Structures are given as structure tokens and as C-alpha cells.
């Protein structure tokens, strides 16, 4: 599921309410290109969703913020519920901003995720790959 929100949180609130009403507390899927708040992330995780982390995680903080809000979510979310994604051809990570996004940019996103979590790149790549294999029954 891809939710586009104007920053007020209403779109995530509506989408998560509908998912809960229709599917209960276990929704096997991914919140694609997650860009919601920490509260939204917690609600997604409570519903059983994975969070798709893309190029947004590499962006600098918005004006008036000290950190990218997605960094806190990546730091706090269980690693077994995070996925790497590109949202290709859009939302290229820094330093590829403005260029066409492609799967090879997942490495940049994984490196940023490892930095945020204080983990090593190999573990992030292994665990997020395992998450995708498990979620999408790719084994």
C-alpha cells in the first residue's frame, strides 16, 4: 500500500483504519515508500505491516527539524519488519537526487539504514533480504 499524506497524518489514519476494519490485526503486506510519523509507523507495525524504506531516509532534515523524521523510525522499528526499496524511478537517495532511481541505489539506502541503526551493512542487507523473502514467499 502506498499512502501519500500532506503531512497532517490524515491519509495514514484513514488507510490504517480501513485496513484494520477490513483485515483485523494481521495485514500481511508492506507500507510502500513509508513517509509517515512515528505514530503511523507504530500503527502499521501493530497491524502486521512491514515498512518500505526508500531514498527519503537519506534526505536532510526539513527546515526547523534537527533530524530526518524517518531516521527515528528506522532506529526504533524492529529490523525484521523493515524492507529496502527504491520507488523507482522516483525518490532517488542522496547523492543521486534528481537522477532516475534504480535498484542499484538500494545499497545507498542500506548504508544509511546501517548508519542510523549503528549496525553493519552486511547485517542490514541480509536481514532486509530475509524479510522480503519471508513476506513475499520468495523461497
Secondary structure, 3 states (H helix, E strand, C coil): CECCCCCCCHHHHHHHHHHHHHHCCCCCCEEECCCCCHHHHHHHHHCCCEEEECHHHHCCCCCCCCCCHHHHHHHHCCHHHEEECCCCCCCCCCCCCCCCCCHHHHHHHHHHHHHHHCCCHHHHHHHHHHHHHHHCCCC
